């Protein structure tokens, strides 16, 4: 191997390790590796930023803006009304939700499709007295499966199509993915609906439906004893008897900076004491109102009572709303709760937090946020919704805030349809058609200008832009050919279909532990080189990469949708492979013969 090949393969290995380690976000890792490659001279300075203007990058960004417009205008809301007609059976409930998720994912970004349907899934689970865990993982899997059907359904399809255009002269078109993707998605949905959901651990499936949006077991919340509180002079034991109907459990007391235990249960409470309770949203409200306490949230309380703000309980015009922190999109990740200052800045209270279905049991102000955490916020409805959006979170309740009426919804769908048709019939290149549609939607205020940049998943855009030059360098240096030759030599005597299976399984494995877009960027050149070494049609190999990169079902970190449902569903890390492993095996068994039929070797 040449020195350039050695350097590039070493950098590629470093990318894999750092992605799996998750010490730094993957877009930061990708840019860092790109800069190292430029410094080492294996990527030229003139080529370093070509990826940010690449058609694949532009297409992904345009699809995200269009998805936001379709969501804002309510263009897809009318389909969700049918979910309530299918609640009597778990399988039917899952079938309708997952089917809708798959259909939406063929037309819009699959993360956006999940964001639209997750509140519907939670609310209909409550109505059916069914644990949200029964439907949320199948819904997430359904949106991922639907993305396989069309070019714009998921970034790996766009990346693979663009690579084919660069290396072969023509890209895969909008519906080239459909013959294989539609069959795989349909059979995958059948499995998830009829069999797969039974593999979700019984401890999650048997959770009773909550009284509010969903059950995240119970919340740990702090409330402060005020001068006007009925709690002054009463012991915690007395307070528990008084508030018995609130179903709130007193779990501790903080006086000053110290946690008080033992005899305090028989001593009278003092002004400024902080009571730590475990309760659901309604329990919090009842407990606070009964004892005339103040919600402490994450605010600090001074010992000097003169500095204490006017006390209040939850007013009737305010609501409690839960929101989930999505991966890569929220600036909350890694921050301490006390740094938000929601109360002083927005008049919003952060009441409680939950991680993987369990309440956080420490002081709220010392809580450090992670993707997948669920927040309980209190405030005026419109203000809470705006703050959730400003935090980069997703609400787990219907927002009820749509731009325009049905006419704008149909107009948004029409603009999107015209863009797809113009690209399908060759009137415009797909990136141009989609970006033009996005611009028109912004000009018509379907996506307010202030929300344009919030609509784009910038870490994914940066990742793609930074990895494309690395992928090009791997190919130009001959590093992918070296890997391909090694694989061919290792599998000498095996038929090409065996190598096709190997490529798909390897891509699936990588996608389960690192971002699917990065997986597609790395694996597409390798698949092409392998096909060249074998002397067969490279198209089925590229399609195998597209399918494999989308099949991230074994872990919550493999795909954003898996992580998004982890908190609301109360899932554990090890829950995903139980349904995901047989699903991935089914996909390999189904897709390989289908690939060979649609794209003969």
C-alpha positions in Angstrom: 0.0 0.0 0.0 1.1 3.6 -0.6 1.6 6.1 2.1 -1.6 7.9 1.1 -3.6 4.7 1.4 -2.2 3.9 4.8 -3.0 7.4 6.1 -6.5 7.3 4.7 -7.3 3.9 6.1 -5.9 4.9 9.5 -8.1 8.0 9.5 -11.1 5.8 8.5 -10.3 3.5 11.4 -10.1 6.5 13.7 -13.6 7.7 12.5 -15.1 4.3 13.3 -13.6 4.3 16.8 -14.6 7.9 17.6 -18.1 7.4 16.3 -18.5 4.3 18.6 -16.9 6.0 21.5 -19.3 9.0 21.3 -17.0 11.3 23.2 -17.5 14.0 20.6 -20.5 14.5 18.3 -20.1 12.8 14.9 -20.1 16.1 12.9 -17.2 17.4 15.0 -15.4 14.1 14.5 -16.0 14.2 10.7 -14.7 17.8 10.4 -11.7 17.0 12.6 -10.8 14.0 10.5 -11.2 16.1 7.3 -8.9 18.7 8.6 -6.3 16.0 9.5 -6.6 14.6 6.0 -6.0 18.0 4.4 -3.1 18.7 6.8 -1.6 15.3 5.8 -2.0 16.1 2.1 -4.3 13.2 1.3 -7.2 15.6 0.6 -6.3 18.7 -1.4 -7.2 22.1 0.0 -9.3 22.8 -3.1 -11.4 19.7 -2.6 -11.8 20.0 1.2 -15.2 21.8 1.1 -16.6 20.4 -2.1 -18.9 18.2 0.0 -20.8 21.1 1.4 -22.0 22.0 -2.1 -22.5 18.4 -3.2 -26.0 17.6 -4.6 -26.5 15.0 -1.8 -25.9 17.6 0.8 -28.2 20.2 -0.8 -31.0 17.5 -1.4 -31.0 16.5 2.3 -31.2 20.1 3.5 -34.1 20.9 1.0 -36.0 17.8 2.1 -35.7 18.8 5.8 -37.2 22.3 5.0 -40.0 20.8 3.0 -40.7 18.4 5.8 -41.1 21.3 8.2 -43.5 23.0 5.8 -45.6 19.9 5.5 -45.7 19.7 9.3 -46.4 23.4 9.8 -49.3 23.6 7.4 -51.0 20.4 8.7 -50.7 18.8 5.3 -50.4 15.3 6.9 -52.6 15.8 9.9 -55.8 14.6 8.2 -54.4 11.0 8.1 -53.9 10.8 11.8 -57.6 10.9 12.5 -57.8 7.3 11.3 -55.6 6.0 14.1 -58.4 6.4 16.6 -60.5 3.9 14.6 -58.0 1.1 15.3 -57.5 1.1 19.0 -59.3 -2.1 20.1 -56.4 -4.4 19.0 -52.7 -3.9 19.7 -51.7 -5.3 16.3 -54.2 -3.1 14.5 -53.1 -0.1 16.5 -49.5 -0.8 15.6 -50.3 -1.5 12.0 -52.1 1.8 11.4 -49.4 3.9 13.2 -46.5 2.1 11.7 -48.1 2.1 8.2 -48.8 5.8 8.4 -45.2 6.4 9.5 -43.9 4.4 6.6 -46.1 6.2 4.1 -45.1 9.6 5.4 -41.4 8.6 5.4 -41.5 7.9 1.7 -42.4 11.6 1.1 -40.5 13.4 3.9 -37.6 12.9 6.2 -38.3 9.9 8.5 -37.3 11.9 11.7 -40.0 14.5 10.7 -42.5 11.7 10.2 -41.8 10.3 13.6 -42.0 13.8 15.2 -45.5 14.2 13.7 -46.8 10.8 14.8 -45.2 10.3 18.2 -47.7 12.6 20.0 -50.6 10.8 18.2 -49.1 7.4 19.3 -48.9 8.5 22.9 -52.4 10.0 23.1 -54.1 7.1 21.4 -52.2 4.7 23.7 -53.8 6.5 26.7 -57.2 6.2 25.2 -56.7 2.5 24.6 -55.3 2.1 28.1 -52.2 0.6 26.5 -48.6 1.3 27.4 -46.9 3.6 24.8 -44.0 1.1 24.8 -46.2 -1.2 22.7 -46.5 1.2 19.8 -43.5 3.6 19.9 -40.7 1.2 18.9 -42.8 -0.3 16.1 -43.6 3.2 15.0 -39.9 4.2 14.9 -39.1 1.0 13.0 -41.9 1.7 10.5 -40.7 5.2 9.7 -37.2 3.8 9.1 -38.6 1.1 6.8 -40.6 3.6 4.8 -37.5 5.6 4.1 -36.2 2.8 2.0 -38.9 3.1 -0.7 -37.9 6.4 -2.4 -34.8 8.4 -3.1 -35.7 11.2 -0.7 -36.9 8.9 2.1 -33.5 8.8 3.9 -30.1 10.4 3.5 -28.3 7.0 2.6 -30.5 6.7 -0.5 -29.6 10.2 -1.6 -25.9 9.6 -1.0 -25.8 6.3 -2.9 -27.7 7.8 -5.8 -25.3 10.8 -6.0 -22.3 8.5 -5.8 -23.6 6.5 -8.7 -24.0 9.7 -10.7 -20.4 10.7 -9.9 -18.8 7.4 -10.8 -21.2 6.0 -13.4 -22.6 9.0 -15.1 -26.3 8.7 -14.0 -28.0 8.7 -10.6 -30.7 6.4 -9.3 -34.0 8.1 -9.9 -36.8 8.8 -7.4 -38.5 5.4 -7.6 -35.5 3.1 -8.5 -35.4 2.2 -4.8 -39.1 1.2 -4.8 -39.1 -2.4 -6.3 -36.8 -3.6 -3.5 -37.6 -1.0 -0.8 -41.4 -1.4 -1.0 -41.2 -5.2 -0.7 -38.8 -5.0 2.2 -40.8 -2.3 3.9 -44.1 -4.1 3.5 -42.8 -7.4 4.9 -40.9 -5.6 7.6 -44.2 -3.9 8.7 -46.0 -7.2 8.6 -43.4 -8.6 11.0 -43.4 -5.7 13.3 -47.2 -5.7 13.4 -47.9 -9.4 13.8 -44.9 -10.7 15.6 -42.2 -8.2 16.4 -44.0 -6.1 19.1 -44.3 -9.3 21.2 -40.5 -9.2 21.6 -40.6 -6.0 23.5 -39.9 -6.9 27.1 -43.1 -7.6 29.1 -42.0 -5.2 31.8 -42.4 -2.4 29.3 -45.5 -3.8 27.5 -47.3 -4.3 30.7 -46.9 -0.8 32.1 -50.4 0.6 32.6 -51.4 3.7 30.6 -50.9 7.0 32.4 -53.5 9.6 33.3 -51.5 12.2 31.4 -49.6 12.0 28.1 -47.6 8.9 29.0 -46.1 7.0 31.9 -42.5 7.8 32.7 -43.0 6.0 35.9 -43.1 9.0 38.2 -41.4 12.4 38.3 -39.0 13.6 41.0 -39.9 17.2 41.7 -38.9 19.9 44.1 -41.4 22.2 45.8 -40.5 25.0 48.2 -42.3 25.8 51.5 -43.4 29.5 51.4 -44.4 31.9 54.1 -48.1 31.4 53.2 -47.8 27.6 53.0 -50.0 25.3 55.0 -46.9 23.1 55.4 -45.2 25.3 57.9 -45.0 23.7 61.3 -46.3 20.4 60.0 -44.2 17.2 59.8 -43.7 15.3 56.5 -45.8 12.5 58.0 -48.7 14.8 58.5 -48.3 16.3 55.0 -48.4 12.8 53.5 -51.7 12.1 55.2 -53.2 15.5 54.1 -52.1 15.0 50.4 -52.8 11.3 50.3 -55.3 11.7 47.3 -52.6 13.4 45.2 -50.7 10.1 45.0 -47.5 12.1 45.5 -44.7 10.3 47.5 -42.4 12.5 49.7 -38.9 11.1 49.2 -36.7 13.8 50.8 -36.2 17.2 52.3 -33.5 19.8 51.5 -32.8 22.5 54.1 -30.2 25.0 53.0 -27.6 23.0 51.0 -28.1 19.8 53.0 -30.4 16.9 52.5 -32.2 16.2 55.8 -33.3 12.7 56.8 -34.4 10.8 59.9 -36.1 12.8 62.7 -37.3 15.5 60.3 -40.3 13.4 59.4 -41.6 14.2 62.9 -40.4 17.8 63.0 -42.2 20.9 61.7 -41.2 22.3 58.4 -39.8 25.8 58.0 -40.1 28.5 55.4 -37.5 27.9 52.6 -37.4 24.1 53.1 -37.5 22.2 49.8 -39.7 19.1 49.7 -38.7 16.4 47.2 -41.7 14.5 45.9 -42.2 11.7 43.4 -45.4 12.1 41.4 -47.0 12.3 38.0 -48.1 15.6 36.4 -51.6 15.6 38.1 -50.1 14.5 41.4 -47.6 17.4 41.3 -50.5 19.8 40.8 -52.7 18.4 43.6 -49.8 18.3 46.1 -48.7 21.9 45.4 -52.3 23.3 45.5 -53.3 21.5 48.6 -50.3 22.7 50.7 -50.0 26.1 49.0 -46.4 25.4 48.0 -44.3 26.8 45.2 -42.8 24.8 42.4 -39.1 25.0 42.8 -38.1 23.9 39.4 -34.3 24.5 38.9 -34.3 27.9 40.6 -32.0 28.6 43.5 -33.5 29.8 46.8 -31.7 32.1 49.1 -31.9 31.8 52.9 -33.0 35.4 53.1 -36.8 35.4 52.9 -36.9 38.9 51.6 -35.4 37.7 48.3 -38.1 35.1 47.8 -40.4 36.0 44.9 -44.2 36.2 45.3 -45.5 32.7 45.6 -48.0 31.0 43.3 -49.5 27.7 42.5 -50.2 26.3 39.1 -52.8 28.7 37.5 -55.7 27.4 35.5 -54.4 29.1 32.4 -51.1 27.1 32.5 -50.3 23.6 31.5 -47.9 20.8 32.1 -46.3 19.5 28.9 -43.6 16.9 28.3 -40.9 17.2 25.6 -38.1 14.9 24.5 -34.5 16.0 23.6 -33.7 14.8 20.1 -30.2 13.8 19.2 -28.0 16.4 17.4 -30.7 19.0 17.1 -31.0 20.3 20.7 -28.4 22.6 22.3 -29.5 21.2 25.7 -27.3 18.1 25.3 -24.4 18.3 27.7 -25.7 21.4 29.6 -26.7 21.6 33.2 -30.3 22.3 34.1 -29.5 25.3 36.2 -27.9 27.1 33.3 -31.3 27.3 31.4 -32.8 29.9 33.7 -36.2 29.2 32.1 -38.2 30.8 34.9 -36.4 34.2 34.7 -36.1 34.2 30.9 -39.4 32.8 29.7 -41.6 32.3 32.8 -41.4 28.6 32.2 -40.7 26.0 34.9 -38.6 22.9 34.5 -40.4 20.7 37.0 -38.9 17.3 36.4 -36.8 15.1 34.2 -36.8 11.4 33.2 -34.2 9.2 31.6 -35.0 5.9 30.0 -38.3 5.8 31.8 -36.9 6.5 35.2 -37.2 9.7 37.2 -33.9 11.5 38.0 -33.4 11.3 41.8 -30.9 14.0 42.4 -31.1 17.8 42.6 -32.6 19.2 39.3 -30.1 22.0 39.0 -27.2 19.5 38.8 -28.9 17.4 36.1 -26.8 17.2 32.8 -29.0 16.6 29.8 -28.6 13.9 27.2 -30.4 13.0 24.0 -33.5 11.0 24.7 -34.2 12.7 28.1 -37.8 13.8 28.7 -38.6 17.1 30.4 -41.7 18.2 32.2 -42.4 21.9 31.7 -45.1 24.2 33.1 -46.3 27.5 31.8 -48.8 29.1 29.5 -49.5 26.8 26.5 -48.3 29.0 23.7 -45.2 30.0 25.7 -44.4 26.4 26.6 -44.7 25.3 22.9 -42.4 28.2 21.8 -39.8 27.4 24.5 -39.8 23.7 23.5 -39.1 24.7 20.0 -36.4 27.2 21.1 -34.7 24.4 23.1 -34.6 22.2 20.0 -36.9 19.6 21.7 -40.0 17.8 20.4 -43.3 18.1 22.3 -45.0 14.9 23.3 -48.5 16.4 22.9 -50.4 17.9 20.0 -49.1 21.4 19.6 -52.3 22.7 18.0 -50.4 25.5 16.3 -50.7 25.3 12.5 -49.9 28.0 9.9 -52.9 28.6 7.6 -55.9 26.3 7.0 -56.6 23.4 4.7 -55.9 25.5 1.6 -52.3 26.0 2.7 -52.0 22.3 3.5 -53.1 21.3 0.0 -50.9 24.0 -1.5 -47.8 22.7 0.3 -48.6 19.2 -0.8 -49.1 20.4 -4.4 -45.8 22.3 -4.4 -44.0 19.2 -3.2 -45.8 17.0 -5.7 -44.8 19.3 -8.6 -41.2 19.2 -7.5 -41.2 15.4 -7.4 -42.9 15.2 -10.8 -40.5 17.7 -12.4 -37.5 15.6 -11.2 -39.1 12.3 -12.1 -39.7 13.4 -15.7 -36.3 15.0 -16.1 -37.5 18.6 -16.2 -35.2 19.6 -13.3 -32.4 18.0 -11.4 -33.7 16.7 -8.1 -31.6 19.0 -5.9 -32.8 22.0 -7.9 -36.5 20.9 -7.9 -36.5 20.3 -4.2 -34.6 23.5 -3.3 -36.9 25.5 -5.5 -39.9 24.0 -3.7 -38.3 24.8 -0.3 -37.7 28.5 -1.4 -41.3 28.8 -2.6 -42.6 27.4 0.7 -40.5 29.9 2.7 -41.7 32.8 0.5 -45.3 31.7 1.2 -44.5 31.7 4.9 -45.2 27.9 5.2 -41.8 27.9 7.0 -41.2 31.3 8.6 -37.8 32.7 7.7 -36.8 32.6 11.4 -37.4 28.8 11.3 -35.5 28.0 8.1 -32.2 27.1 9.8 -33.9 25.4 12.7 -35.6 23.1 10.2 -32.2 21.7 9.0 -30.4 19.0 10.9 -27.1 20.8 10.7 -25.0 18.0 12.3 -26.1 15.6 9.5 -25.4 18.3 6.8 -21.9 18.9 8.3 -21.3 15.2 8.6 -22.2 14.6 4.9 -20.2 17.6 3.7 -17.1 16.6 5.7 -17.2 12.8 4.8 -17.7 13.2 1.1 -14.1 14.4 0.5 -12.8 11.6 2.6 -14.8 9.1 0.6 -13.6 10.6 -2.7 -10.0 10.4 -1.4 -10.4 6.8 -0.5 -11.5 6.1 -4.0 -8.9 8.3 -5.8 -6.0 6.9 -3.8 -7.1 3.3 -4.6 -7.7 2.5 -0.9 -11.2 1.1 -1.6 -9.7 -1.1 -4.4 -7.2 -2.5 -1.9 -10.0 -3.3 0.6 -12.1 -4.8 -2.2 -9.2 -7.0 -3.5 -8.6 -8.2 0.1 -12.2 -9.2 0.5 -12.3 -10.9 -2.9 -9.2 -12.9 -2.0 -10.6 -13.8 1.4 -13.8 -15.1 -0.2 -12.2 -16.7 -3.2 -14.4 -19.4 -4.7 -17.6 -17.9 -3.2 -20.3 -16.8 -5.7 -20.9 -13.1 -6.1 -24.2 -13.3 -4.2 -22.3 -14.3 -1.1 -20.2 -11.1 -1.4 -23.5 -9.2 -1.8 -24.8 -10.6 1.5 -21.5 -9.8 3.1 -21.7 -6.1 1.9 -25.3 -5.8 3.2 -24.5 -7.4 6.6 -21.3 -5.3 7.0 -23.3 -2.1 6.2 -26.0 -3.0 8.6 -23.5 -3.6 11.4 -21.8 -0.3 10.8 -25.1 1.5 10.7 -26.1 0.1 14.1 -23.1 1.7 15.7 -22.5 4.9 13.7 -24.5 7.4 11.7 -26.3 5.9 8.6 -25.2 8.8 6.3 -21.5 8.3 7.2 -22.0 4.5 6.7 -23.3 5.1 3.2 -20.5 7.5 2.3 -17.9 4.9 3.3 -19.5 1.8 2.0 -20.7 3.0 -1.4 -17.2 3.3 -2.9 -16.2 -0.1 -1.4 -19.3 -1.8 -2.9 -18.6 -0.3 -6.3 -14.9 -1.5 -6.1 -16.0 -5.0 -5.1 -18.4 -5.2 -8.0 -15.6 -4.1 -10.4 -13.2 -6.7 -9.0 -15.9 -9.4 -9.4 -16.8 -8.2 -12.9 -20.5 -7.9 -12.1 -23.2 -5.2 -12.2 -22.4 -2.7 -9.4 -26.1 -1.6 -9.0 -27.2 -4.4 -6.7 -24.2 -3.7 -4.5 -25.0 0.0 -4.3 -28.6 -0.9 -3.5 -27.4 -3.3 -0.8 -25.5 -0.4 0.8 -28.6 1.8 0.7 -30.8 -0.9 2.3 -28.1 -1.9 4.9 -27.4 1.7 5.9 -31.1 2.2 6.6 -31.4 -0.9 8.8 -30.3 0.4 12.2 -32.6 -1.7 14.4 -30.2 -3.2 17.0 -29.4 -0.2 19.1 -31.0 3.2 20.1 -27.8 5.0 18.8 -28.0 3.6 15.3 -30.8 5.9 14.1 -32.2 9.1 15.6 -35.8 7.7 15.6 -34.7 4.8 17.9 -33.3 7.3 20.4 -36.3 9.6 20.2 -38.7 6.9 21.4 -36.4 5.6 24.1 -37.4 8.0 26.9 -41.2 8.2 26.1 -41.4 4.4 25.7 -39.3 3.7 28.8 -37.0 1.4 26.8 -33.6 0.2 27.8 -30.5 0.0 25.5 -30.8 -3.8 25.3 -34.5 -3.8 24.3 -33.9 -2.9 20.7 -32.1 -6.0 19.5 -34.9 -8.2 20.6 -37.2 -7.0 17.8 -34.4 -5.6 15.7 -32.3 -8.7 15.2 -35.0 -10.9 13.7 -36.1 -7.9 11.6 -32.7 -7.4 10.2 -32.4 -11.2 9.4 -35.7 -11.0 7.7 -34.6 -8.0 5.6 -31.4 -9.8 4.5 -33.4 -13.0 3.5 -36.0 -11.0 1.6 -33.8 -8.3 0.0 -31.1 -10.4 -1.5 -33.3 -12.4 -3.9 -35.4 -9.3 -4.6 -32.2 -7.3 -5.4 -31.1 -10.0 -7.8 -34.5 -9.9 -9.5 -34.7 -6.1 -9.8 -31.0 -5.5 -10.4 -29.5 -8.7 -11.9 -25.8 -9.4 -11.3 
